């Protein structure tokens, strides 16, 4: 059983930065593809970014790919989402997720096996 715990959310002004962390407990994170999703108020949860087991491959939602960067440190069993140039449209609860089945997971929620509880990111204008 894998448990994922997000941290690093908070309130930030537009143009600011945050780094989210996703700490995994249980089996090593090394064998899992990881992803970040977000859910804004009144909207469905959407894919943000994904990273392969090794960290060698990543991809990001088009609207964030020049501002957000997903990464991982398997020695620390932790994945990250660096978010720069934040704007109010980025306000959401951010979730990390793990996929035990593939090297690099997809953009659909059903691709992932484990989820964290979420961390709130609020960007003020």
N, CA, C and O of each residue as an XYZ file, in Angstrom:
500
protein
N       0.839     -1.186      0.000
C       0.000      0.000      0.000
C       0.880      1.244      0.000
O       1.813      1.352      0.796
N       0.590      2.147     -0.862
C       1.338      3.395     -0.973
C       0.506      4.529     -0.412
O      -0.681      4.647     -0.717
N       1.119      5.353      0.398
C       0.465      6.564      0.873
C       1.207      7.775      0.341
O       2.436      7.837      0.397
N       0.465      8.724     -0.168
C       1.031      9.940     -0.735
C       0.551     11.137      0.075
O      -0.637     11.259      0.374
N       1.478     12.012      0.424
C       1.130     13.197      1.207
C       1.703     14.426      0.520
O       2.918     14.562      0.379
N       0.816     15.320      0.094
C       1.244     16.565     -0.546
C       1.497     17.634      0.507
O       0.906     17.621      1.586
N       2.380     18.549      0.172
C       2.635     19.710      1.010
C       3.163     20.835      0.131
O       3.501     20.628     -1.034
N       3.228     22.024      0.710
C       3.794     23.152     -0.016
C       2.784     24.130     -0.580
O       3.161     25.169     -1.121
N       1.509     23.809     -0.462
C       0.503     24.739     -0.935
C       0.400     25.949     -0.038
O       1.019     26.010      1.025
N      -0.394     26.917     -0.480
C      -0.583     28.123      0.314
C      -1.141     29.245     -0.509
O      -1.630     29.047     -1.622
N      -1.060     30.446      0.062
C      -1.545     31.655     -0.587
C      -0.354     32.421     -1.138
O       0.622     32.666     -0.429
N      -0.442     32.798     -2.408
C       0.647     33.518     -3.053
C       0.057     34.574     -3.976
O      -1.039     34.394     -4.507
N       0.764     35.653     -4.168
C       0.309     36.693     -5.091
C       0.602     36.289     -6.529
O       1.506     35.496     -6.796
N      -0.167     36.839     -7.438
C       0.052     36.592     -8.860
C       1.501     36.929     -9.216
O       2.047     37.943     -8.782
N       2.101     36.056    -10.012
C       3.496     36.219    -10.379
C       4.461     35.491     -9.472
O       5.648     35.376     -9.780
N       3.958     35.002     -8.359
C       4.800     34.313     -7.399
C       5.022     32.853     -7.746
O       4.575     32.361     -8.783
N       5.731     32.167     -6.841
C       6.095     30.767     -7.060
C       5.793     29.932     -5.826
O       5.775     30.430     -4.700
N       5.557     28.650     -6.071
C       5.421     27.666     -5.011
C       6.037     26.364     -5.502
O       6.072     26.089     -6.702
N       6.516     25.574     -4.561
C       6.962     24.231     -4.905
C       6.175     23.243     -4.073
O       6.243     23.248     -2.844
N       5.435     22.405     -4.752
C       4.678     21.361     -4.079
C       5.526     20.103     -3.967
O       6.309     19.781     -4.861
N       5.360     19.406     -2.870
C       6.045     18.141     -2.655
C       5.022     17.033     -2.456
O       3.925     17.265     -1.949
N       5.393     15.844     -2.857
C       4.547     14.666     -2.677
C       5.438     13.565     -2.102
O       6.237     12.961     -2.817
N       5.291     13.319     -0.817
C       6.103     12.321     -0.136
C       5.358     10.988     -0.102
O       4.183     10.920      0.261
N       6.060      9.948     -0.484
C       5.450      8.621     -0.531
C       5.962      7.759      0.610
O       7.150      7.777      0.930
N       5.076      7.020      1.206
C       5.468      6.024      2.208
C       4.989      4.661      1.722
O       4.030      4.560      0.957
N       5.666      3.627      2.177
C       5.364      2.294      1.688
C       6.461      1.885      0.719
O       7.611      2.299      0.867
N       6.113      1.078     -0.265
C       7.118      0.651     -1.247
C       7.796      1.840     -1.920
O       7.211      2.919     -2.021
N       9.008      1.645     -2.372
C       9.771      2.736     -2.940
C       9.071      3.389     -4.113
O       8.436      2.728     -4.935
N       9.201      4.685     -4.167
C       8.586      5.470     -5.237
C       9.249      5.203     -6.572
O       8.709      5.565     -7.617
N      10.402      4.580     -6.548
C      11.190      4.402     -7.763
C      10.432      3.654     -8.833
O      10.678      3.859    -10.021
N       9.517      2.790     -8.437
C       8.828      1.939     -9.406
C       7.511      2.526     -9.890
O       6.740      1.841    -10.562
N       7.250      3.756     -9.568
C       5.961      4.326     -9.916
C       6.124      5.515    -10.850
O       6.980      6.375    -10.640
N       5.300      5.551    -11.873
C       5.124      6.786    -12.602
C       4.292      7.714    -11.713
O       3.441      7.257    -10.951
N       4.544      8.998    -11.818
C       3.860      9.957    -10.955
C       3.173     11.022    -11.790
O       3.575     11.319    -12.915
N       2.131     11.584    -11.210
C       1.434     12.669    -11.881
C       0.917     13.685    -10.886
O       0.770     13.397     -9.698
N       0.645     14.868    -11.382
C      -0.010     15.923    -10.625
C      -1.301     16.306    -11.352
O      -1.337     16.432    -12.576
N      -2.340     16.484    -10.572
C      -3.633     16.942    -11.069
C      -4.076     18.125    -10.218
O      -3.513     18.382     -9.153
N      -5.081     18.838    -10.692
C      -5.643     19.913     -9.884
C      -7.140     20.012    -10.121
O      -7.658     19.626    -11.169
N      -7.815     20.543     -9.109
C      -9.255     20.736     -9.217
C      -9.615     22.111     -8.687
O      -9.474     22.397     -7.498
N     -10.081     22.953     -9.593
C     -10.515     24.296     -9.221
C     -11.966     24.255     -8.757
O     -12.693     23.323     -9.099
N     -12.396     25.241     -7.989
C     -13.782     25.259     -7.499
C     -14.781     25.189     -8.639
O     -14.707     25.959     -9.597
N     -15.717     24.257     -8.525
C     -16.764     24.119     -9.526
C     -16.338     23.460    -10.823
O     -17.115     23.405    -11.776
N     -15.111     22.961    -10.870
C     -14.605     22.336    -12.095
C     -14.169     20.908    -11.830
O     -13.955     20.506    -10.687
N     -14.044     20.156    -12.905
C     -13.556     18.795    -12.799
C     -12.047     18.795    -12.563
O     -11.351     19.755    -12.892
N     -11.561     17.703    -11.989
C     -10.125     17.568    -11.791
C      -9.449     17.419    -13.157
O      -9.932     16.699    -14.031
N      -8.321     18.116    -13.320
C      -7.626     18.074    -14.603
C      -6.159     17.700    -14.415
O      -5.556     17.978    -13.379
N      -5.608     17.069    -15.435
C      -4.205     16.700    -15.468
C      -3.332     17.944    -15.538
O      -3.667     18.923    -16.206
N      -2.187     17.886    -14.824
C      -1.231     18.983    -14.871
C       0.111     18.531    -15.447
O       0.646     19.171    -16.352
N       0.658     17.422    -14.922
C       1.979     16.992    -15.359
C       2.193     15.542    -14.967
O       1.551     15.027    -14.051
N       3.124     14.881    -15.687
C       3.465     13.497    -15.382
C       4.952     13.286    -15.582
O       5.598     13.987    -16.362
N       5.492     12.296    -14.854
C       6.913     11.999    -14.931
C       7.102     10.491    -14.873
O       6.364      9.790    -14.181
N       8.092     10.000    -15.603
C       8.347      8.575    -15.680
C       9.043      8.061    -14.427
O       9.457      8.838    -13.567
N       9.165      6.743    -14.338
C       9.838      6.132    -13.190
C      11.190      6.779    -12.906
O      11.503      7.155    -11.776
N      11.973      6.893    -13.964
C      13.350      7.348    -13.814
C      13.468      8.854    -13.701
O      14.494      9.379    -13.266
N      12.413      9.543    -14.094
C      12.469     11.003    -14.152
C      12.965     11.518    -15.481
O      13.052     12.729    -15.690
N      13.297     10.597    -16.395
C      13.880     11.014    -17.661
C      12.879     11.557    -18.669
O      13.258     12.241    -19.619
N      11.628     11.259    -18.467
C      10.588     11.752    -19.374
C       9.501     12.461    -18.580
O       9.058     11.992    -17.532
N       9.090     13.598    -19.110
C       8.019     14.372    -18.488
C       7.122     14.952    -19.559
O       7.526     15.084    -20.715
N       5.913     15.297    -19.177
C       5.083     16.133    -20.027
C       4.115     16.908    -19.149
O       3.780     16.498    -18.038
N       3.677     18.046    -19.686
C       2.886     19.007    -18.928
C       1.686     19.477    -19.735
O       1.704     19.486    -20.965
N       0.660     19.863    -19.023
C      -0.486     20.524    -19.629
C       0.012     21.741    -20.407
O       0.873     22.476    -19.924
N      -0.515     21.951    -21.587
C      -0.023     23.035    -22.439
C      -0.045     24.392    -21.736
O       0.864     25.203    -21.914
N      -1.069     24.631    -20.948
C      -1.218     25.951    -20.338
C      -0.243     26.193    -19.199
O      -0.148     27.317    -18.705
N       0.482     25.168    -18.769
C       1.424     25.354    -17.672
C       2.854     25.003    -18.060
O       3.762     25.232    -17.261
N       3.093     24.466    -19.233
C       4.392     23.867    -19.534
C       5.533     24.855    -19.539
O       6.683     24.443    -19.388
N       5.277     26.122    -19.703
C       6.348     27.123    -19.632
C       6.523     27.686    -18.233
O       7.412     28.503    -17.992
N       5.669     27.245    -17.302
C       5.700     27.807    -15.953
C       5.892     26.741    -14.870
O       6.488     27.022    -13.831
N       5.402     25.544    -15.097
C       5.463     24.475    -14.106
C       6.473     23.423    -14.538
O       6.664     23.186    -15.731
N       7.121     22.790    -13.556
C       8.061     21.709    -13.841
C       7.868     20.586    -12.840
O       7.941     20.795    -11.629
N       7.622     19.396    -13.358
C       7.525     18.221    -12.501
C       8.906     17.576    -12.400
O       9.659     17.543    -13.373
N       9.226     17.068    -11.216
C      10.500     16.385    -11.012
C      10.326     15.360     -9.898
O       9.270     15.270     -9.273
N      11.379     14.595     -9.664
C      11.305     13.603     -8.598
C      12.691     13.319     -8.063
O      13.694     13.494     -8.755
N      12.726     12.877     -6.820
C      13.957     12.423     -6.180
C      13.636     11.062     -5.582
O      13.062     10.972     -4.497
N      14.007     10.013     -6.288
C      13.636      8.670     -5.830
C      14.349      8.287     -4.542
O      13.837      7.477     -3.769
N      15.512      8.853     -4.304
C      16.223      8.561     -3.053
C      15.452      9.095     -1.845
O      15.553      8.554     -0.744
N      14.691     10.146     -2.062
C      13.890     10.742     -0.996
C      12.425     10.309     -1.071
O      11.601     10.741     -0.265
N      12.112      9.461     -2.037
C      10.723      9.027     -2.213
C       9.768     10.203     -2.332
O       8.687     10.205     -1.743
N      10.176     11.196     -3.097
C       9.401     12.436     -3.193
C       9.334     12.927     -4.629
O      10.317     12.881     -5.368
N       8.156     13.397     -5.006
C       7.966     14.065     -6.287
C       7.646     15.530     -6.023
O       7.169     15.891     -4.947
N       7.916     16.367     -7.019
C       7.761     17.804     -6.848
C       7.017     18.412     -8.035
O       6.993     17.859     -9.134
N       6.416     19.560     -7.773
C       5.867     20.385     -8.838
C       6.289     21.821     -8.552
O       5.753     22.474     -7.656
N       7.248     22.297     -9.320
C       7.687     23.691     -9.202
C       6.746     24.550    -10.036
O       6.575     24.307    -11.231
N       6.146     25.541     -9.418
C       5.173     26.387    -10.108
C       5.640     27.829    -10.057
O       5.760     28.411     -8.978
N       5.902     28.402    -11.211
C       6.353     29.793    -11.325
C       5.305     30.622    -12.069
O       4.415     30.085    -12.728
N       5.432     31.913    -11.948
C       4.539     32.849    -12.635
C       3.076     32.470    -12.442
O       2.299     32.417    -13.395
N       2.726     32.213    -11.216
C       1.360     31.792    -10.915
C       0.362     32.900    -11.201
O       0.660     34.081    -11.028
N      -0.822     32.507    -11.637
C      -1.901     33.458    -11.856
C      -3.168     32.937    -11.187
O      -3.229     31.762    -10.826
N      -4.172     33.777    -11.014
C      -5.375     33.346    -10.278
C      -6.043     32.111    -10.866
O      -6.710     31.369    -10.146
N      -5.873     31.881    -12.169
C      -6.472     30.701    -12.799
C      -5.814     29.400    -12.338
O      -6.336     28.316    -12.598
N      -4.682     29.499    -11.661
C      -4.007     28.316    -11.116
C      -4.556     27.931     -9.743
O      -4.164     26.902     -9.191
N      -5.441     28.726     -9.194
C      -6.026     28.416     -7.901
C      -6.802     27.109     -7.960
O      -7.701     26.948     -8.787
N      -6.454     26.183     -7.086
C      -7.058     24.852     -7.108
C      -6.493     24.028     -5.955
O      -5.536     24.425     -5.290
N      -7.106     22.885     -5.743
C      -6.489     21.865     -4.893
C      -5.635     20.998     -5.808
O      -6.107     20.503     -6.831
N      -4.389     20.821     -5.433
C      -3.450     20.053     -6.241
C      -3.241     18.676     -5.604
O      -3.028     18.554     -4.397
N      -3.309     17.649     -6.450
C      -3.180     16.263     -6.010
C      -2.011     15.587     -6.720
O      -1.787     15.805     -7.910
N      -1.278     14.774     -5.988
C      -0.321     13.905     -6.651
C      -0.901     12.506     -6.712
O      -1.765     12.134     -5.918
N      -0.406     11.739     -7.673
C      -0.917     10.403     -7.897
C       0.207      9.508     -8.391
O       1.159      9.974     -9.017
N       0.085      8.207     -8.100
C       1.097      7.227     -8.492
C       0.468      6.131     -9.339
O      -0.645      5.674     -9.078
N       1.201      5.730    -10.344
C       0.764      4.662    -11.261
C       1.787      3.542    -11.185
O       2.951      3.729    -11.541
N       1.344      2.361    -10.714
C       2.259      1.237    -10.535
C       2.449      0.418    -11.809
O       3.288     -0.481    -11.848
N       1.693      0.717    -12.828
C       1.609     -0.215    -13.951
C       2.415      0.166    -15.168
O       2.705     -0.684    -16.011
N       2.784      1.437    -15.277
C       3.448      1.865    -16.507
C       4.675      2.711    -16.205
O       4.829      3.239    -15.104
N       5.540      2.829    -17.196
C       6.759      3.628    -17.060
C       6.436      5.113    -17.001
O       6.997      5.845    -16.186
N       5.531      5.553    -17.866
C       5.107      6.956    -17.904
C       3.602      6.954    -18.070
O       3.082      6.448    -19.064
N       2.903      7.516    -17.103
C       1.462      7.395    -17.091
C       0.791      8.457    -17.955
O       1.443      9.288    -18.587
N      -0.537      8.394    -17.954
C      -1.288      9.237    -18.857
C      -1.922     10.443    -18.208
O      -1.563     10.843    -17.100
N      -2.871     11.013    -18.922
C      -3.531     12.228    -18.470
C      -4.889     11.955    -17.842
O      -5.565     12.884    -17.399
N      -5.289     10.713    -17.799
C      -6.608     10.376    -17.259
C      -6.461      9.902    -15.815
O      -5.503      9.212    -15.468
N      -7.429     10.286    -14.979
C      -7.384      9.873    -13.574
C      -7.339      8.362    -13.425
O      -6.697      7.846    -12.509
N      -8.005      7.658    -14.304
C      -8.075      6.202    -14.194
C      -6.738      5.524    -14.450
O      -6.594      4.327    -14.201
N      -5.765      6.268    -14.940
C      -4.431      5.717    -15.178
C      -3.672      5.508    -13.870
O      -2.672      4.791    -13.847
N      -4.128      6.118    -12.795
C      -3.372      6.159    -11.547
C      -4.018      5.295    -10.473
O      -5.239      5.147    -10.410
N      -3.150      4.726     -9.625
C      -3.604      3.766     -8.616
C      -3.753      4.373     -7.221
O      -4.625      3.969     -6.452
N      -2.906      5.335     -6.902
C      -2.924      5.923     -5.560
C      -2.952      7.438     -5.665
O      -2.396      8.029     -6.591
N      -3.618      8.053     -4.686
C      -3.800      9.500     -4.676
C      -3.496     10.065     -3.296
O      -3.744      9.423     -2.276
N      -2.957     11.277     -3.285
C      -2.816     12.005     -2.043
C      -4.107     12.718     -1.688
O      -5.097     12.651     -2.418
N      -4.079     13.401     -0.556
C      -5.291     14.064     -0.060
C      -5.463     15.467     -0.645
O      -6.534     16.063     -0.527
N      -4.424     15.983     -1.267
C      -4.506     17.292     -1.896
C      -3.945     18.404     -1.041
O      -3.950     18.319      0.187
N      -3.460     19.449     -1.693
C      -2.985     20.646     -1.011
C      -3.536     21.864     -1.745
O      -3.518     21.916     -2.975
N      -4.022     22.836     -0.993
C      -4.676     24.002     -1.586
C      -3.636     25.025     -2.039
O      -2.717     25.375     -1.299
N      -3.806     25.489     -3.267
C      -3.018     26.597     -3.795
C      -3.977     27.720     -4.149
O      -4.910     27.527     -4.929
N      -3.747     28.888     -3.578
C      -4.585     30.043     -3.850
C      -3.708     31.177     -4.336
O      -2.757     31.570     -3.661
N      -4.029     31.703     -5.511
C      -3.268     32.791     -6.097
C      -4.141     34.041     -6.123
O      -5.207     34.053     -6.740
N      -3.686     35.073     -5.459
C      -4.449     36.318     -5.396
C      -3.990     37.268     -6.498
O      -2.826     37.270     -6.897
N      -4.932     38.073     -6.978
C      -4.598     39.001     -8.053
C      -4.089     40.321     -7.513
O      -3.762     41.220     -8.287
